[in-house]
Amino acid sequence: MTTFHLSKELKKQAVDDIKKYFLDNREEEMGQLASELLLDFMIEKVGKVLYNQGIKDAHTFMSEKVEELYVLKKKQR
């Protein structure tokens, strides 16, 4: 699997969200570097799990839709 990268805009938003979370929920100020390192860690450790679950969910969904196509098949004489 290739390395997962966020766009600059998405990474900035994620880092800002991490900083806000720590301030709101833990009453800790999280610096820029610490927030970026935490985000990188989470992407490395959790990103693959979430990606694989997304693939599994998409496979299940598509398999169900393909099965629905067979219901539409016309009977031949």
Stockholm file with secondary structure:
# STOCKHOLM 1.0

chainA/1-77         MTTFHLSKELKKQAVDDIKKYFLDNREEEMGQLASELLLDFMIEKVGKVLYNQGIKDAHTFMSEKVEELYVLKKKQR
#=GR chainA/1-77 SS CCCCCCCHHHHHHHHHHHHHHHHHHHCCCCCHHHHHHHHHHHHHHHHHHHHHHHHHHHHHHHHHHHHHHHHTCCCCC
#=GC SS_cons        CCCCCCCHHHHHHHHHHHHHHHHHHHCCCCCHHHHHHHHHHHHHHHHHHHHHHHHHHHHHHHHHHHHHHHHTCCCCC
//
